[in-house]
Amino acid sequence: MNKENLGLIIKERRKILKIRQEDLAEISDVALRTIVLVERGEGNPSLETLLKISEVLGMELQLNVKL
């Protein structure tokens, strides 16, 4: 999955839950600017940031690791 797709998924889930970006930022303790960039597919969020966002949105992260 690329950053653009991830951003769209996060944005759609946030809208389904009727959470504003500002509220998601406050609840997840992630900067509003980071939320905006992630949703646009422009950010490069850390795993910790993605975990915080996904927890608030009730989503589960799955990592595909190739060795």
Stockholm file with secondary structure:
# STOCKHOLM 1.0

chainA/1-67         MNKENLGLIIKERRKILKIRQEDLAEISDVALRTIVLVERGEGNPSLETLLKISEVLGMELQLNVKL
#=GR chainA/1-67 SS CCHHHHHHHHHHHHHHTTCCHHHHHHHHTCCHHHHHHHHHTCCCCCHHHHHHHHHHHTCCCCCCCCC
#=GC SS_cons        CCHHHHHHHHHHHHHHTTCCHHHHHHHHTCCHHHHHHHHHTCCCCCHHHHHHHHHHHTCCCCCCCCC
//
